[in-house]
Amino acid sequence: MTAIARSVPVSTVIAGDPLTLGPEVVSAEDMLRRCGLESVVPAGVLSVAPGVALVHALPVETGGIELRWFHLPHGPALLPGQAPVHTALLLTTPMSEIGRALRVVATLMACVRDPGWMDATGSATTREALVRMLSGVEANAGESPFPSAVLLALLGSTPTGLTASEAARRLAACGANRIERIAGRPLLLRLADQFTSFFAVLLWVGGAFAFPAGLPELGWAIFGVIVINGVFSFLQEYRAEQAVEALQDLLPREITVLRDGEERRVPAADLVPGDVGLLEEGDHVPADGQLLRAAGLRVDQSALTGESHPVFKLADVATERAGVPRLERHELVFAGTGVVAGAGAFVVTASGMTTEIGNIAQLTQALDLMGCTVPGKM
């Protein structure tokens, strides 16, 4: 059965109340200065609807995704040659969160297709009012597909890839493209935990009382249940830990990318958002991304979706596919899947633990640490 990934809510990243800016604001740089972000260089201005523009920036600093809402009654163009803008949105995000930020923008673009809703936001004066308006549409809006040019602009990349220096800067900000293991307790301590939990202690006490009560068979039976359950639970947790290591094995060791406009073989661990990677038959996809071009490309996604047959992948997108579940989108490729035919080029949108397979690894390890791997565990 195909997993369905929900869209990322826009309302969760809105920062502060909407602001009405005066005629002194005529550019994206003016908006950044108004927010105290003079050191941030805007990556670009994207028109998301008539009279609505998104100014996006990718600062390296740590922090979360923030979306600021501005009313511009004087209608500046923000960029020469553009139409007047009456509502401007400023998105700032650390590079390590760019994958989630892209999904926020995709949800936003799906929401603003309703001109009546967008006009209504012009009267919003508080964050709470914006959140109420968004909550009514974003849950069912889906995620609008990105044309390649728009996606590359949001990522601050080009069809010929990143420069080597920019890739190194992003690698320092995002970290290596690998499945990370959460540091856990030593195996012996985790085995001991199975016999010292609250319910296990109660059973130890109950079994001990069975002996002076003249019921030694019952006492030994209770002790046996404790041991069998503890060993079984420990083995389940250990297998879950091994499963996380198996997820890492789904990622390739090397991948061909475009750096400085030239094809290079680089370690898959060095991939960063904005990199342009090349795929051909027999390759494993090293990171999540969107296709820029494809020729007869078919991908085995069984590791993520359980589908028994490879699926065709196409580079073209259509806005009416906003409601299609993420894992079923034909323009997207995902880390850990395998190319069984054809060739293509894709731009990396998420790497490491921010990929779909990285999210699975995080969930698996979180359940393991919480002791939830065994449904009937004491």
N, C-alpha and C positions, 0 to 999 in steps of 0.2 A: 504494500500500500504506500502510495506517495505521501511523504510528509508535507504538511502545509505550514509554511513560515508566515507568521503574521507581520504586518507592516510595523515600522517603528514609529510610535506616536510623536507628532511634532510638539504637542502641548507640553511634553516633559522637559523640553530643552529651552523653552521661552525664558529669557532672562529679563526681569524687570517689566515695568509698565511701558506701554507704547509712548513714544515721545513725538511731539509735533515740532518740526524744525523750521526755522525761518529762512528767508531768502539768502542768508549768508552761506548756506549749504548748497553747493552746486556740483559737487563731485563726490566720488566714493572716498577719497582721502579726507574730505571735510567731515564725512560721517564718522570715520575712524577717529579723527581728532576729537569729535564731539563725545565719543565714548572713552576717551583717554587711551586710545590704542595707536598713538602716533608711530610707534616702532613697527607696527604690523603693515606689511605691504599687501594690498588687495590682489588676489590672484585674478580677479575679473568681475564683470558685471553680467548677469544672466537675466534676460527677460523671461519671466515665468507666466505672465498674463498681460493683457493690455493695461498699461499704467502701473504694472507691478514689476519690480526688479529685485533680484537677489544679488547682493554683494558678498562674495565668498573670499575667505582668507584662510591660510594654513599656517598659523604660527607654530613654532617648534616647542614653545613652552608647554609645560604640563598643565593639566586642567581638563575640564569637561567641554562638551559641545554646548555652545550658547547661541541662541537665535534672538536678535533684538529687532523690535518692530518700530518703524518710523512712519509718521504721516508727513507728507511734503505737499502742502496745499499750493505752493508756488510752482510746482511741476517742473523741476530741473530735469535736464536730459541725463545727468550723471556721466555720460560719455558722449563725445561729439558725434552727431549724426543719429543718435538714438531718439526715440519718441519720449515725450514728457513722462515723468514718473511721479505718481501721487502716493504710492506706498512702496517703501523700500525695506527690505529685510537684510540684516547683516548677520552672516553666519561665520562664526569663528570656531575652530576646532584644532586640537593638537593632531599632528600627523598620525599618531598611534590610534586615533579614533576615527580616521577618515572613512573607514568602511561603514561604520554606523552612521556617520554624518551624511554619506551619500544616500543611505536609505531614508534618512529624515527628509532630505531634499526631494527624493522620489515621492514620498508620501505627500509632501507639501505641494508639489506640482500636480498631483492627482486631485488634491483638495481645491486648488484655485481654479480648476476648470469650471466650477460653478460660479458664474459672475455675480449672482445674487448674494452668495455667501461672502465673496470677496468685498463687495460693496458694503455689506453689513459690518465688516471689521473696521471700516472707516470711522465708525462711531465709538469704537472701543477705546476706553481711556485707562483701563487697568489690566494687569496681567490676568486676573481672575475672569474678566469678561472675555478675553481672547481664548483662554482655556475652555470656557463653556462653549464658545462658538466652534472651536476646533473639535471638541469631544463629540459633537453631534455629527461630524462628517468624516473624521479621520479613520474611525474604526472600520468603515466599509469602503474607504476610498481606494485602497490598494496602493501599489507603487508604480508610478508612471515610468515607462522605459526611457532611457537616455539615448538620444542620437549620439553617435561617436564623438562628434566635434564638441558637444556640450559636456560629455563625460570627461574628455581629455582636458577641457578648460577647468572643470571642477577639480581635477586632480593636479592641475599645474603641469601637465605633460604634453607630449606631441606624438604624432604618428611614428616618428623615428626614435621614440624612447627618451629616456633621461640622459643627462650627461653623467659621467662617472663621478664627478664631484657632488652633484645633487643626489645621486643614488647613495653615496657614502653618508651624506648628511641625513638622509631619511632613514638609513639603516640604524644610525645612532639614536634617532628619535623613536623608531618603531620596534627595534630589537630584531633578532633573527627570525626568519620564517621557519619555525619548527613547532612541534607540539611539545609544550612544556609540562613537566610533571610537578604537581604540587607536593612539596616536601611533607612526608607523612612520618608517623612514628615507626620505630624499628619493628620488624616482624614479630619478635618474641614478646614485646610489650602489647602488640595488637592481639596476639594469641591469648595473652593473659587477660586482656580486657573481656574476652568472651566468657571467662569464668568468674569475673568479679563485678559484672553489671548488677544493677539493683535487683532485677528479677532472678538472676542467677544466685545471688546471695540468699534471697528468700528461699529458693529451692534447696540450697546447701543446708540452711537451718532446718527446713522441713524434713529433709532426708535424715539429718542427724537426730531429730526428735523421734523418728520412726524406730530407732534401735532401742532406746529405753522403754518405748511403748510396746515392745515385743513384736515389732513388724519389720524384722531385718530385710525381708525380701522387698518390701516397699521402699526401704531406705536405699538399698542397692539399685533398685529400678530408677529412683529419682536421680541418683548420682550418675547412672548410665545415660539418662536423658540429657543431663547437663553437659556431659563430655561429648556425646554425639552431636548435640546442637552446636556446641562451641566450635568443634572441629569443622563441621559443615559450614557454619557461618564464616569462619576464618578462610576456608578454601574458596568460598564465593567472593570474598573481598580480594583475595589474592588473584583470582582469575580476572576480576574487574581491573586490577592494576596491570595485569599482563595485556588486557585488551587495549589500554591506553598506549602501551608500547607498540602494539600492532598497528594502531592508527598512524604512528610516526613512520612505520615502514611503508605506508601507502604513498608517501611523498617521495619524489625522485631525488637523487643525489645532485644532479646537474640539470641545467636547462639552458636553451639558447635564447638570448635576449638581444634587444637592440640598445646599445649604449653608444652615445656620441654618433648615432646614425649608422653604426656598424654592428654586424652580428658577432656575438661573443658567447662562449660557453662559460657560465658562472655557476658557483654552487647554488642550489635551490634555496639554501638558507639565507642567501644574500638578496633575495627578491624583496622589493618594497612596493607599496602602492604607487602607481604611476609608471612602473616598468612595463615595457611591451615585450611579451614573450612569444616565442614561436612554437607551434605544436605540429607534430606529424605522427603518423601511425606508429604505435608501440610506446609512445610517451605517456607518462602519468602527469596529470595537471598538478602543478606545484603550489598553486594559490588560487583563491577565488578571483574571477575577473569577468570582463565582458568582451565578446569577440569584436574585433575590428574588421576582420575578413575571414572567410571560411570557404573551403572547396571540398565538397563531399564529406564533411566532418561528421563522424559518428562517435559518440562517447558512451562508455559503460558507466552508468551512475548507480549501479547496484549497491555499492558501499554506503550510499546515502539514502537511496529511495527503495531499494529492494527490487527494482524493475529487472526482469530477467532478460530484456532485450536492449541493445544499445539504442540511444536516441539520436536523432539528427539535430545538428546545431547549425544555426544560421546567424549571420551577422546583422541582418536588417531587423529593425524594431518597428512596432506600431503602437500608437498611444492607446488603442482600444484594448491592449493586453495588460492594462494596469491591474485588473482583477485576477490575473493568472497567478497561481501560487509560485513563489520564488523558485523552487526547485524544478518547476516545469517550464521555466522560461527558456526558449530556444536560443537566446542570445547570450546566456550566462553559462560559464563553466565553473566547476568547483574543485577545490583541492582534494586530492585522493582519488579522483575518478580517472579512468584510463581511455586513451584515444585508440579506437579499434580500426578506424579507417579515415582517410582524408588528411587534410592539413588546415592550419589556420593561424591567425595571430590574435592575441588578446592583450588587453591592458589590465594590469593587476589592480583590483579594487580593495582587497583585504588580504592580509597575510598572517601567518602564525596562528595565535589563539583567537583572532577575530574572524577567522574563516568559519564556514559551516561545520567542518569537521573539527575545528578547534573548539567550537561551542559544545559539540558532543563530548569531547574529551573533558572540558570543564565540568559539564553536568555529571559525567561518569565519576570523576574524581570527587566532586562535591558530595554526591550520594555515598561514595565510599567512606569519606571522612565523617559523614553523619551517621554511618552505620545503617544505611537504608538499602543495601544491596540485596538483602534477603527479606522477602515480603513477610515471612512468618517469624522473623528473628525475635528472640526474647529481649 
